Amino acid sequence: MRLKNAVVIGGSIAGMLAARVLADRFESVTIVETDQLPLQPEVRKGVPQSPQPHVLLTRGYRILEELFPDIGSEMSAAGAISIDWVREFHSFVQGKWSLSDVAPSDIVSFTCSRPLVEWAIRQRLTEFLQVNFVEKHRAVGLLTNGTQVTGVRMQAIAGDHVDVPANLVVDAAGRRSHTPQWLESLGFNSPKETVVNPFLGYATRRYKQPEGFTDDWKVMLISQEPPDNKRLGYLAKIEGGEWIATLGGYGHDFPPLDNEGFLEFARSLSNPKFYETIKDAEPVSPIIAHRATVNRLRHYEKTLMPQGFVALGDAVCALCPVYGQGMTVSALSAMVLKDWLSHGKLNVSRFQKSLAKSNSIHWTLATALDSRFPTTSGITSKSPNLIGKIFAWYNQQVIASASFDSDLHTLYLEIMQFLKSPLALYHPQVVFRVLKLRSTQQLAKS
């Protein structure tokens, strides 16, 4: 049975994917968005991180294809570049480059700008006649009858309030969500928060790819390495014959925003290839900073919530963007919503607990890596116990072995692309393989 009305707060990726799922169960789905949405793939004010690089992981891309069949063809036609992550992602970690001379794989997605991904989803979403965008409006509060949310009060950017009734309201407003304050105003407790701040800052610039450029990478990463190497460089080919080049630094080691400082920071990375690639390329944009990189987890799964109201995406679990999880975690959140809706009885507590379970592994990955920098705040213990040290040592061995063993290289990327659980690294056969390879390497050196 189809329900009548749903409202989604926020028209970004998490909000649009939520609306797509809701369209299968509701007669009407209204997306309330502050911005005037562009007709073309363009940066917009309501997404301040939009000019920065975004990674569409393979799991996220497969979810997009499930929700919008053949969307990949449309993204490709708009300029997005297909990438085989096993062969065309070149990363420099622990003093070595990843393998690239390997067989083609099915671990594929696209490299492109965030605005292009948003635009492609928005174009497909407009095919659903029951979905309606209300632009240049912001949600300013929830309507209730006591314990049940019955709609949203919204306000035009330059106008009056309008009340929109709903059987279900979804907060997908991202890091700017007002749900904690709204809950308090309704007599509920705001959720407890866990905050882990790596004090990471980005600087991003676009370059025109030089004519005749033949290097075979599509995404290049010169990785940070805790605890001492705080700097990283990320370079990706995107639509329009451009590169998006990003420098980052942990612990307030922010890259400069002037041309000379930007290039000097690039020169300081642990491998010169990033600098050598961009130093003579033509810049086609200013250098843009981004420092909203705090990991913030709101524990709605432990909070009494009014019925008829759920929160997802960055409004619940906002991750440090350096690990490229954001868009895919939003897609996974939409699938949690889809599963919840299929059960019929819309118990809010059940949804938030299911979402917390889905988010937990991604939260743990981001914060565990960030916590290895001594400047990171919010970590309960800076000194790992013996078991923690053993796991950290083993993980280092995995990364080192993956630089020359194609099977481990593929497995590691399957995990990074959310296709397999990180627990796959600890399967006895994998542990034996890693330890044998490292032992062989040590014997060869001696």
C-alpha positions in Angstrom: 0.0 0.0 0.0 1.3 3.4 -1.0 1.5 6.2 1.7 0.5 9.7 0.8 3.2 12.3 1.5 6.9 12.3 2.3 9.2 15.3 2.8 13.0 15.2 2.4 15.0 18.1 3.9 18.0 18.7 1.6 18.5 18.2 -2.1 22.0 16.9 -2.1 23.1 13.4 -2.9 21.8 11.8 0.3 18.5 13.6 0.0 18.0 12.8 -3.7 18.8 9.1 -3.1 16.4 9.0 -0.2 13.7 10.6 -2.4 14.3 8.0 -5.1 13.6 5.2 -2.5 10.6 7.0 -1.1 9.1 7.4 -4.6 8.4 3.7 -4.6 6.2 3.9 -1.5 4.7 7.4 -1.5 2.3 9.2 -3.8 4.1 12.4 -3.3 7.7 13.2 -2.3 8.8 16.8 -1.7 12.4 17.8 -1.5 13.0 21.1 0.3 16.2 22.8 -0.9 17.7 26.1 0.0 19.5 26.6 -3.3 18.2 27.4 -6.8 19.3 24.2 -8.4 21.5 24.6 -11.5 20.4 23.2 -14.9 23.9 22.1 -15.6 26.7 20.4 -13.5 27.8 23.5 -11.6 29.1 24.3 -8.1 26.4 25.6 -5.8 26.4 27.6 -2.6 24.6 25.1 -0.5 27.3 22.5 -1.0 30.5 24.3 0.1 32.6 21.1 -0.4 31.4 20.9 -4.0 34.6 22.2 -5.7 36.7 19.6 -3.7 37.4 16.1 -5.1 34.8 13.4 -4.5 35.2 9.7 -5.0 32.4 7.5 -6.3 33.4 4.2 -4.9 32.5 1.0 -6.8 29.8 0.0 -4.3 28.3 3.5 -4.5 28.2 3.3 -8.3 26.5 -0.1 -8.2 23.8 1.3 -6.0 23.3 4.2 -8.4 22.8 1.7 -11.2 20.3 -0.2 -9.1 18.3 2.9 -8.4 18.7 4.5 -11.8 19.5 1.8 -14.4 22.1 2.9 -17.0 23.0 6.1 -15.2 26.6 5.3 -15.9 26.0 5.7 -19.7 24.5 9.2 -19.0 27.4 10.2 -16.8 29.9 9.0 -19.4 28.1 11.0 -22.1 28.4 14.1 -19.8 32.1 13.6 -19.6 32.6 11.3 -16.5 35.6 9.0 -17.0 35.4 5.3 -16.3 38.1 4.0 -14.0 39.3 0.5 -13.2 40.5 1.0 -9.7 42.8 -2.0 -9.8 44.8 -0.7 -12.8 44.2 3.0 -13.0 44.4 4.1 -9.4 48.1 4.8 -8.6 48.9 5.3 -4.9 52.2 5.9 -3.2 52.2 4.4 0.3 55.1 3.3 2.5 57.6 4.4 -0.1 56.2 2.3 -2.9 53.7 2.7 -5.8 50.8 0.4 -6.0 50.6 -2.3 -8.7 49.2 -1.2 -12.1 50.5 -3.7 -14.6 47.7 -6.1 -13.8 44.7 -7.6 -15.6 41.5 -5.6 -16.0 39.0 -6.0 -13.2 35.3 -5.3 -12.6 36.1 -2.9 -9.7 35.0 0.1 -11.8 33.2 3.4 -11.3 33.7 6.9 -12.5 36.0 9.8 -11.8 34.4 13.2 -12.3 33.4 16.3 -10.3 30.8 16.2 -7.5 28.5 18.6 -9.5 28.3 16.1 -12.3 27.3 13.3 -10.1 24.6 15.5 -8.4 23.3 16.6 -11.8 23.1 13.1 -13.2 21.1 11.9 -10.2 18.8 15.0 -10.4 18.2 14.5 -14.0 17.0 10.9 -13.5 15.0 11.9 -10.4 12.9 14.3 -12.4 11.5 11.3 -14.4 9.6 10.4 -11.2 6.5 12.6 -11.4 5.7 12.1 -7.8 9.0 13.8 -6.8 8.8 17.6 -6.5 11.7 20.0 -5.7 10.8 23.1 -3.7 13.8 25.3 -4.3 14.9 28.5 -2.5 13.1 27.4 0.7 14.6 26.2 4.0 13.0 23.9 6.6 12.7 25.9 9.8 10.9 23.3 12.0 8.8 20.2 12.4 5.1 20.0 12.7 3.8 17.5 15.3 0.7 16.3 17.2 2.7 15.4 20.2 4.7 12.2 19.6 4.2 12.1 15.8 5.8 14.4 13.3 3.1 15.4 10.8 5.1 17.6 8.5 7.6 20.4 8.0 7.4 24.2 8.3 9.4 25.8 5.6 10.1 29.4 4.7 10.9 30.9 1.3 14.3 32.7 1.3 12.4 36.0 1.0 8.9 35.1 1.9 6.4 33.6 4.3 6.2 30.3 6.1 4.4 27.3 4.5 3.4 24.2 6.3 3.8 20.9 4.3 2.0 17.9 5.8 3.8 14.5 5.6 3.5 10.9 6.8 7.3 10.8 6.9 10.0 13.4 7.1 13.6 12.6 6.3 16.4 14.9 7.5 19.2 14.8 4.8 20.4 18.3 5.5 24.0 17.2 6.1 26.4 18.8 8.5 24.1 21.8 8.8 21.2 19.8 10.2 19.0 21.5 12.8 17.5 18.3 14.1 19.2 18.4 17.5 17.7 21.8 18.2 14.3 20.8 16.8 14.1 17.8 19.0 14.8 19.9 22.1 12.1 22.4 21.1 9.6 19.5 21.0 10.6 18.2 24.4 12.9 15.4 23.3 16.6 15.1 24.1 19.1 15.9 21.4 21.4 13.1 20.5 24.8 12.6 22.1 27.6 13.2 19.8 31.0 11.7 19.2 33.5 14.1 17.6 37.0 13.2 16.3 38.8 16.1 14.8 42.0 15.5 12.7 42.4 19.2 12.0 42.8 18.4 8.3 42.7 21.2 5.8 42.5 21.0 2.0 43.4 23.2 -0.9 42.1 22.4 -4.4 42.8 23.7 -7.9 41.8 22.6 -11.4 44.3 22.3 -14.2 44.0 21.8 -17.9 45.4 18.5 -19.0 48.4 19.2 -21.4 48.1 18.1 -25.0 49.8 14.8 -25.6 49.8 13.8 -21.9 50.1 10.0 -21.9 50.5 8.8 -18.3 48.2 5.9 -17.6 46.8 6.9 -14.2 43.3 8.3 -13.8 43.6 8.9 -10.1 46.8 9.5 -8.3 47.3 9.6 -4.5 50.5 10.5 -2.6 49.3 9.3 0.8 49.8 10.7 4.3 51.5 8.3 6.7 50.9 8.8 10.4 52.2 9.7 12.8 54.8 12.0 11.2 54.0 12.5 7.5 51.0 14.8 7.7 50.8 15.8 4.0 49.0 14.2 1.0 48.3 14.9 -2.6 45.3 13.7 -4.7 45.1 14.2 -8.4 42.2 13.0 -10.6 41.2 13.3 -14.2 37.7 14.6 -14.5 35.3 15.8 -17.2 36.3 18.5 -19.7 39.9 17.5 -20.1 40.7 18.8 -16.6 42.5 17.6 -13.5 41.4 18.3 -10.0 44.4 18.6 -7.8 44.1 18.6 -4.0 46.7 19.0 -1.3 46.0 18.3 2.3 47.6 18.5 5.7 46.8 17.1 9.1 47.2 18.8 12.5 46.7 22.4 11.2 49.4 21.9 8.5 47.2 23.5 5.9 48.4 24.0 2.3 48.9 27.6 1.2 46.4 29.3 -1.1 48.9 31.2 -3.3 50.4 29.7 -6.4 54.0 29.5 -5.2 53.0 28.2 -1.8 50.7 25.6 -3.4 53.5 24.3 -5.6 56.0 24.3 -2.8 53.7 22.3 -0.6 53.3 19.8 -3.5 57.0 19.6 -3.9 57.3 18.6 -0.2 55.2 15.4 -0.6 56.8 12.0 -0.1 57.1 11.4 -3.8 57.8 14.1 -6.5 55.3 12.8 -9.2 52.4 14.9 -8.1 54.5 18.1 -8.2 56.2 17.1 -11.5 52.8 16.5 -13.1 51.2 19.8 -12.2 54.1 22.3 -12.1 53.9 23.1 -15.8 50.2 22.5 -16.3 47.8 25.5 -16.9 45.7 26.4 -13.9 42.0 27.0 -14.8 40.6 27.8 -11.4 41.6 29.7 -8.2 42.9 27.7 -5.2 39.9 26.9 -2.9 40.3 25.9 0.8 38.1 23.5 2.7 38.5 22.7 6.4 35.1 21.3 7.5 36.7 17.8 8.0 35.6 16.9 11.5 34.2 13.4 12.0 30.9 13.8 13.8 28.6 10.9 14.8 25.1 11.7 16.2 23.7 8.8 18.2 20.1 8.9 17.1 20.0 5.1 17.6 20.2 5.8 21.4 17.8 8.7 21.3 14.0 8.7 21.8 12.7 10.1 18.5 9.2 11.1 17.4 7.5 8.8 15.0 7.3 9.9 11.4 10.8 11.4 11.4 14.2 9.9 10.6 17.7 11.3 9.9 20.4 10.0 7.6 23.6 10.9 5.6 25.9 13.5 7.0 23.1 14.7 9.3 23.9 11.5 11.3 27.4 10.4 10.4 29.7 13.0 8.9 33.1 11.6 8.0 36.5 13.2 7.3 36.3 13.4 3.5 39.9 12.3 2.9 38.9 8.7 2.7 36.4 9.3 -0.1 33.5 7.5 1.7 30.9 10.2 1.7 28.9 9.6 -1.5 28.9 5.9 -1.0 27.9 6.1 2.6 24.9 8.2 1.5 24.0 5.6 -1.1 24.2 2.9 1.6 21.9 5.0 3.8 19.3 5.1 1.0 19.4 1.3 0.9 18.9 1.1 4.6 15.9 3.3 4.1 14.6 1.1 1.3 14.9 -2.0 3.4 13.1 -0.3 6.4 10.3 0.8 4.2 9.8 -2.7 2.8 8.9 -3.9 6.3 5.7 -1.9 6.4 5.5 -0.7 10.0 7.7 2.4 10.1 9.3 2.2 13.5 11.8 5.0 13.7 13.9 3.4 16.4 14.4 0.4 14.1 15.6 2.6 11.2 18.1 4.6 13.3 19.6 1.4 14.8 19.9 -0.2 11.3 21.5 2.9 10.0 23.9 3.1 12.9 25.0 -0.5 12.2 25.5 0.4 8.5 27.6 3.5 9.4 29.7 1.8 12.2 32.3 0.2 10.0 32.9 3.4 8.0 33.1 5.5 11.1 35.6 3.1 12.7 37.8 3.1 9.5 37.9 6.9 9.3 38.5 7.6 13.0 41.0 4.8 13.5 43.2 6.1 10.7 42.8 9.7 11.9 43.6 8.8 15.5 47.1 7.7 14.5 48.0 11.4 14.2 48.9 12.7 17.7 47.3 16.1 16.9 43.8 14.5 16.4 41.3 15.4 19.2 38.5 13.4 20.5 40.3 10.1 20.8 39.7 8.4 24.1 43.1 6.7 24.2 46.2 7.8 22.4 48.1 4.7 23.5 47.0 1.5 21.8 47.1 -1.7 23.8 49.1 -4.8 22.7 46.3 -6.2 20.5 45.9 -2.8 18.9 49.6 -2.6 18.1 49.5 -6.1 16.6 46.6 -5.2 14.3 48.4 -2.0 13.3 51.6 -3.9 12.5 49.7 -6.5 10.5 47.8 -3.8 8.5 51.1 -2.3 7.6 52.3 -5.7 6.4 49.2 -6.0 4.2 49.8 -2.7 2.6 53.4 -3.4 2.0 52.6 -6.9 0.5 49.9 -5.5 -1.7 52.5 -3.3 -3.5 53.9 -6.4 -5.2 51.2 -9.2 -4.8 48.3 -8.8 -7.3 45.9 -10.9 -5.3 46.4 -8.9 -2.1 46.3 -5.7 -4.2 42.9 -6.6 -5.5 41.6 -7.7 -2.1 42.7 -4.5 -0.5 40.9 -2.5 -3.2 37.8 -4.6 -2.9 37.7 -3.6 0.8 38.4 0.1 0.1 35.7 0.1 -2.6 33.2 -1.4 0.0 32.8 -4.6 -2.0 34.1 -6.8 0.9 34.3 -6.5 4.6 37.6 -5.4 6.2 37.3 -8.7 8.1 38.4 -10.4 4.9 42.0 -9.3 5.7 42.0 -11.5 8.7 40.9 -14.7 7.1 43.5 -17.4 8.0 44.5 -17.9 4.4 45.1 -14.2 3.9 47.0 -13.9 7.2 49.2 -16.9 6.2 49.8 -15.4 2.7 50.8 -12.0 4.2 53.2 -13.4 6.8 54.8 -15.8 4.2 55.3 -12.9 1.8 56.8 -10.7 4.4 59.1 -13.5 5.6 60.3 -14.1 2.1 60.9 -10.4 1.6 63.0 -10.2 4.8 65.0 -13.3 3.8 65.7 -11.8 0.4 67.0 -8.6 2.0 69.3 -10.4 4.5 
